[in-house]
Amino acid sequence: MAPSARLRAWADRVKADAYALYLAYGDPRVPWYARLLVGAIVAYALSPIDLIPDFIPVIGYVDDLLLLPAGIALAVRLIPQGVLEEHRAAARLRLAAAPPRSRLGAVLVLAIWILLGFSLVAVLARTRGWRA
């Protein structure tokens, strides 16, 4: 298998696992601590807005290539195997039908960016002696 095909297959597995985690989030058989982690990961993974924008060279893809897969791998370990397999099968079927979107994820990431922006302005105002 060519390297690009392996990379594409890996990315598809990560995407399917992220969606399976989303589906598992509402399952009462999933422990509360796994739900907490899953909620944060899925909101970010399905958000159309990245915490680190992709247009920033190299660094923009760090979250997509490292942070999300690491978070997904941790969450997968926290969910009982049988429960996860059920949701993986459901995720494959749903992903084949239509790609998911998360408005909540977009709102959370946008809120983080706004808070970071206000924080930066406050720090600059304090260090530069700006007055309103």
Order of alpha helices (4+ residues) and beta strands (2+ residues): alpha-alpha-alpha-alpha-alpha
